[in-house]
Amino acid sequence: MPLLRTASALFPVLMVITVPAFAASSLLEGRWLINQELTSEVRPDDTDYDWFDGFVFNHSISVGGVPVPTGSSPTPTSNTEVKNPEVLQTHEMIIALIEDEALLTYVGVGKEQLRKGSYRGTRSKWSNKKLTSSYQSTSRKVTKTYEIRKDGRLLVTVKLNPKEGKTRVYKRVFDRVDS
């Protein structure tokens, strides 16, 4: 009988200690592998895509090989090409949420560390089923959303909104890898 009393007295204490640990775990956390079949099903329709979208043409006039001033300022050129977010380049990723930080590891591609709120120009927020991150550069605005679908899969939506050109939306579906 003393063992039964001790066990019944410890049970509520153990529940208080262990339940918050399980409640803090997010459905987003874990290892994810891309599902090519479902990704092709959720891909936005690109039928209105124009080959010249996003290109800025530099109009110049020359007479006999000598450039003639047109009154407009020349367009600055850049040697750096804008890269797509790493989540669009990976086939496998790992999401870890630790307090106010999120670590996204894109296997074979790179890592990304996010902090809740606004940090170094990136605004991030997350809950149990959804993580949103956005930033703005001189050339475009990027919004990434990671959310758990009703079927338990991870849907990643990346919205690229260039200052000159058309907004592009990319979607990827990932399956959870059991450890």
C-alpha positions, 0 to 999 in steps of 0.5 A: 500500500505505501508504494501505491500511495507514493505512485499516486502522489508522484503521478500529478508531479510527473504529469506537470513536468512532462506535459509542457515538454510535449506541448512545446514541440511543434508539428513543423519540427523534423526531417522533411523530404520533397514529394515530386508528385504532389509538388507538380500538382500544386505548382501554380499555372505558368501559362501567362509567363512571358519570356521577356518578363523581368528583363529591363532593356537599355535603350541607346541610340548610336550614329556611326558607332558613336553613342548619342545622349538620349536624356535618360540616365544609364541603367546601372549594371550589376555583376551579381545575380539574384539567387532563388531562396535555398528552399527551392533548391533542396530535396531534403530539409530539417526544421528545428525550433528552439525558443525564439529561434528557428534553424532550417537546414537545407541538406546539401544546399545550406542553412538559414537561422531565423529569429522571431520578430524583426531581426536584420531585415527579416521578419519571422513568426511561427506557431505550431503549424505555420512559419512565415519569413519575409524580407525586402532587398533593393531588387525584390520582396521575398515571402516564405511560408511553411505550413502543415496541410490537413494531410500532415504534409509540409507545404512551402510557398515562396513568393518572389515580388521583383520591383520590376517584373511579375510576381512569381509564386513557387510551391513545394510539398514535403513528406515527413521522414520518420526517424 
